[in-house]
Amino acid sequence: MKEQFIGNYVKKITKEDIVLFAKKNNIELDEKEVDILYEQLQKNWKVFLYENPTPIFKELKTKLNSDTYEKGVELFFSMKQKYQSFL
């Protein structure tokens, strides 16, 4: 049930949502980075939440600005830890 709820929520996330969330967390994204992150989120949200996302992070490291990547990974693990009990 939780997984279905999360999946429905992820389907509704827009690129603008990603930009706003990043800005709220002091991360500036260029258009290319927004596209990359949006695509990864839509394709791999289950991996990010329930599996090992290391291979995806390795791929993202080659595609994102290093500052964006570092801040993003830090934010991901911080949020995952904060909301783990809801997953």
Summary of the structure (lengths in Angstrom):
residues: 87
radius of gyration: 12.6
end to end distance: 10.5
largest distance: 36.4
contacts: 208
relative contact order: 0.14
helix: 83%
strand: 0%
